């Protein structure tokens, strides 16, 4: 069995090509990260974009323990995301989260825990805005025009102009 030996010149050329391709890959990753940040700025509400980076976050391994001295902590690597805060007008201009002001219209790099919290807050603000401005969740429910007496179980018809929330009689 013959062993093929690669000439030293060819090895050096291959190493140069590897270095060139590696630098191109690093440049492409940097451009992709910038584009992800720009894309996150123009996305609709409640849409996150993964950054490709990770951060270490302290996590408690035994959270049921009440005494601080007995809790065991470890650093865990978690991915980060870009999230654009898009609040409805009823929400004001910022969210205070652990004393940090999260401004409307800004894009933030957040951990999954903070992302879930921000998404919930924005969702609740949107639901509140919908409730205030007339998006009725009972729109397609049939109107019931009956009154049931709890003590006797008797069923009475209500007048046709009766609206929910009005006293029956």
C-alpha positions in Angstrom: 0.0 0.0 0.0 1.5 3.3 -1.1 1.2 6.4 1.1 0.8 9.7 -0.8 2.8 12.6 0.6 1.5 16.1 0.0 4.2 18.6 -1.0 4.9 21.3 1.6 3.9 24.0 -0.9 0.5 22.5 -1.4 0.0 22.2 2.4 0.9 25.9 2.8 -1.5 26.9 0.0 -4.3 24.9 1.7 -3.6 26.6 5.0 -3.8 30.0 3.3 -7.2 29.0 1.8 -8.5 27.8 5.2 -7.4 31.1 6.8 -9.1 33.1 4.0 -12.3 31.1 4.3 -12.3 31.4 8.1 -12.0 35.2 7.9 -14.8 35.4 5.3 -17.0 33.2 7.6 -16.2 35.6 10.6 -17.1 38.6 8.4 -20.4 36.9 7.3 -21.3 36.1 10.9 -20.7 39.8 11.9 -22.9 41.0 9.0 -25.6 38.5 9.9 -25.7 39.7 13.5 -26.0 43.3 12.3 -28.8 42.4 9.9 -30.6 40.4 12.7 -30.5 43.5 14.8 -31.8 45.7 12.0 -34.5 43.1 11.2 -35.6 43.0 14.8 -36.2 46.7 14.7 -38.6 46.4 11.8 -40.5 43.3 12.9 -44.0 43.4 14.3 -44.8 43.2 18.0 -43.9 40.1 20.0 -41.3 38.8 17.5 -37.9 38.0 18.7 -34.7 37.3 16.7 -32.0 35.0 18.0 -28.6 36.8 18.2 -26.4 33.7 18.1 -24.6 34.8 21.3 -24.9 33.3 24.8 -24.5 34.8 28.2 -24.0 33.2 31.6 -26.9 33.6 34.1 -26.8 32.4 37.7 -29.5 29.7 38.4 -30.4 28.2 41.8 -30.1 24.4 41.8 -32.3 24.1 44.9 -34.8 27.0 44.9 -37.1 25.3 47.5 -34.5 26.1 50.2 -35.5 29.2 52.2 -32.1 30.1 53.7 -29.8 32.0 51.4 -26.7 30.5 52.8 -27.9 27.0 51.9 -28.9 27.7 48.3 -26.6 26.3 45.6 -26.0 28.5 42.5 -24.4 27.7 39.2 -23.8 29.7 36.0 -25.7 28.5 33.0 -25.2 29.6 29.4 -28.4 30.8 27.8 -28.9 32.2 24.3 -29.8 35.9 23.8 -32.5 37.4 21.6 -33.3 40.8 20.1 -36.7 42.0 21.0 -38.4 45.2 19.9 -40.8 46.6 22.5 -44.0 47.6 20.6 -46.6 48.8 23.2 -50.1 50.1 22.5 -50.9 53.7 23.5 -52.5 52.6 26.8 -49.1 51.3 28.0 -47.3 54.6 28.2 -43.8 54.9 26.9 -41.8 52.5 29.1 -41.9 49.3 31.1 -40.0 49.2 34.4 -38.5 45.8 34.8 -36.3 45.3 37.9 -35.7 49.1 38.0 -34.6 49.3 34.4 -36.7 51.4 32.0 -37.5 49.4 28.8 -38.6 52.1 26.3 -41.3 51.7 23.6 -39.9 51.3 20.1 -36.4 50.3 21.2 -34.7 47.0 20.5 -33.1 45.1 23.4 -30.9 42.1 23.7 -32.5 39.9 26.3 -32.2 36.5 27.9 -35.1 33.9 27.5 -36.5 34.7 31.0 -36.6 38.4 30.4 -38.0 37.8 26.9 -40.9 35.8 28.3 -41.6 38.5 30.9 -41.5 41.3 28.3 -43.7 39.4 25.9 -46.3 38.7 28.6 -46.3 42.4 29.6 -46.8 43.6 26.0 -49.5 40.9 25.4 -51.4 42.1 28.5 -51.1 45.7 27.4 -52.5 44.8 24.0 -55.4 42.8 25.5 -56.1 45.8 27.8 -56.0 48.2 24.8 -58.4 45.9 22.9 -60.8 45.7 25.9 -60.8 49.5 26.2 -61.3 50.3 22.6 -64.2 48.1 21.9 -62.9 44.7 20.7 -65.6 42.7 22.4 -64.8 39.1 23.0 -68.5 38.3 23.2 -69.3 39.6 19.7 -70.3 36.3 18.2 -72.1 34.8 21.2 -75.8 34.6 21.0 -77.7 36.9 23.3 -79.6 35.1 26.0 -82.9 36.8 27.0 -83.8 34.5 29.8 -83.6 35.1 33.6 -83.4 32.1 35.9 -84.5 32.5 39.5 -81.9 30.8 41.7 -84.3 30.1 44.6 -87.2 28.7 42.6 -85.6 27.7 39.3 -88.2 29.6 37.4 -87.3 30.8 33.9 -88.6 34.2 32.8 -88.3 35.9 29.4 -86.6 39.3 29.5 -87.8 42.3 27.4 -86.3 42.5 23.9 -84.5 45.8 24.7 -82.6 44.2 27.7 -78.8 44.5 27.6 -76.3 42.6 29.7 -75.4 44.5 32.8 -78.8 46.1 33.1 -81.1 45.1 36.0 -83.6 42.5 34.9 -86.6 44.0 36.6 
